[in-house]
Amino acid sequence: MASDGQKNILNWVDPKDKTGEFKRQQSTFRDWISSEEGAEFPAEEGRYHLYVSYACPWAHRALIVRKLKGLEHIIPFTSVHWHMLEKGWRFATKDGEAPGENVTPDPIHPEYKHIRELYFENNKDYGGRFTVPTLYDKKQKRIVNNESSEIIRMFYHAFDKLLPEKYAKVDLLPENLKESIEATNEWTYNDINNGSSLLVVLIMLRLLT
């Protein structure tokens, strides 16, 4: 157990699970950004911030879709340091500490040292994992969503009205391919991404020993 009573973030495989399988937890924050009038989380430029890690495959797909849809100026991002210990993903302490674009201290909460503090800001009794990607609303000071499959779906079209036509026209889920894309996502998400996440953790642990 972690020293503050939280579950050890490094127990990606439950020690009590005799199968030895990594089982990704259900994401907790499942709100939605919308272009509809009166939306709780309206599509606005500069309102949202994306937290990622270059060591996380789910975060990578959020960054890829952000790029393909031309959302760079609409949704800025920060990458945590690749080094994850018991308290989970931590922010870099200074520029150049770790390679990669935007691997910096949290620009919104410079006093925060770990991504977990963002979660406790939303719920002081939060007891789940502190995952990335995490999409944050700077106006309401709330986590919107921490489920990568839903974050990328928002990126597909929620901000189209703010984009140049060449990006607004990019359709990453065309109707005629939707069924096959959904089927491919199912086995990729469960069989490939889960395995690669566990491999990343094992590599990081090896580097520390």
N, C-alpha and C positions, 0 to 999 in steps of 0.2 A: 504493500500500500504506500501511496505517496504520503509525505510527512504531514500534509494538511488534510488528510482524510479522503482525498480524491483517489480514484483508481489510478494505478500506475499506467501512464500513457504508453510505456514500452511493452505492455502485455497485449500486443496485437493479436496474439493467439491466446485464448483463455487457458490458463494453466490447468484448469479442471476439464478441459475439452480433450478427450482421448483421441479424437480424430486428427488433431494437429492442424486443423484447417483455420485459415484466416477468415473470419466472418465480419464483413463490414457492418458497422452499426447503422441504424436508420438515422438519417439527418433530422435535426430538431427544428431548425428554422425554415419554414416552408412558405413564406409570403412571396408575393409576385409583383414585379414592376409591370405597369400597364400604360398604354397610351390612351386608354379610355378616360373620358371626363369624369372627375370625381374620384379617381383611383386613390387608394390609401398610399400607394407608392407610385407616383406619376413619373413618366419618363422625362427627365430633365438633364440637361448638360451640366456636368460637374457636381451633381448631387450625390452620386454614389462612388464608393471606393472599393476596389477589389483587392483582397489579400490572397496571396498565392505562395507556393513554394516550388522551386525548380526541381525538388526531389519528389514531387507528387504528380502522378499521371493524371489524376482528376483535375488538378490545377492547370496542367498543360493544355488540356482541351478547352478550358475557359479562356486561356490566353490566345490560343489558336483562333477560336471563333471571334474573339474581340478584334483580332487583326484582320481576319477575312471580311468582317462587317465594317471595318473602318471606324471603330469606336474608340480609338486611342485618345482623342481629345475630349471625348464625352465621359469616359470612365477611366480615371487614372488607377494605377495599381502599385502595390508594394509587395516585394517578396521577402519572406522571413529568411533567416539564416538557415542553411542546410542542416546545421547541427541540432538534432533534437534529443533532449534528455528527458528526465522524469516529468518536468513541468510542460513538456510539449514544445511546439515550435517557438523559437525565440526570435526577437528582432535583432538585426545587426546593431552594434553599438556605435559604429562610426563608418563614414564612407570608405570604401576600399577594404573593409574587413573581410569580405567574401566576394568572389566574382559574380558578375551578372548585373543586368539592368535593374535599378531600383531596389537593390538589396541594401536597405537603409533602416534607420530607426523609424518608428511609426510617425508619419508626418502629421497625423491628426491628433494622436495622443503621445506626445514625445516622452511622457513619463512612463508609458507602458514598456515593459521588458519582454513580455510574452504575449502570444495571441490569446491565451487563456483569459487575460485581463479584459479583453474585448467581450468575451462571453460572460464573465462575471458582471460586467457593466450592464448587460441585458438581464441577467438573472443571477443574483448573488448566491443562489442555492443550486446553480447548474451542476449536474453530476455526470454529464456525458463526456465525449472526447472533444478536443479542441482542434477542429479540422480546417483544412483549406481545400478548395477555395471558399472564401467567406465574402459575401457581398454586403456592404455596410452603407446605411443611409446616414449621411452626415447631418442632415437637417433634423431628423427625429432621434438621432443618436441611437439607432437600433440596427441589429443585424436583420437583413431582409431574408437571406437564404444562404444555407451552407450545403446545398445539394447540387453538385456540379451538373447533373443532367438537366436540372431545372434552370440553373443559371444560364447555360448555353441556349436553352429554349427562349429565355427572355431576350438574350442578345440577338436571336434570329430576326425578330421583327418589332420588338417593343419600342425601339428607338428610330425606326425607319423615317418618321416624319422629321427628324433632326439631321438626317444624313443626306449627302449628295446622292443624286439619282443612281450613280454607278454602284454605290454600296447598298442603297435601299433595295435595289433590284436583285441583290444576291440572295438566293433562296437555298438554304442549306438543308431544307427538309421538303423537297418537292413532293406534291401529292402522289404522283405516279410511282415514287420510290419509297414512300413512307413506310409501307408494310415491311419491305426487305431491310430498310434501315433500322427499324425497331427490332426486328429479329436478330440482326447482326449486333446491335447494341447490347442485347440481352446476354449473349455469350461472351462478348468482349468485356463487358463490365464485370461480370461475375467470374469468368475463368482466366482472363488475361490481366486486367487491371488489378484485381485483388492480389494475384500472385506477384506482380511486379512491385506492388506496394510493400509486401512482406519482404521481398528481396532487398529493396532499398533500405529497410530498417535493419536487416541482418548485416548489410554492408557497413552501415554507419556504426553499428555496435562493434563490428570487427575492427574498424578504424580506431575505436576508443580503447581497445584492449592491447 
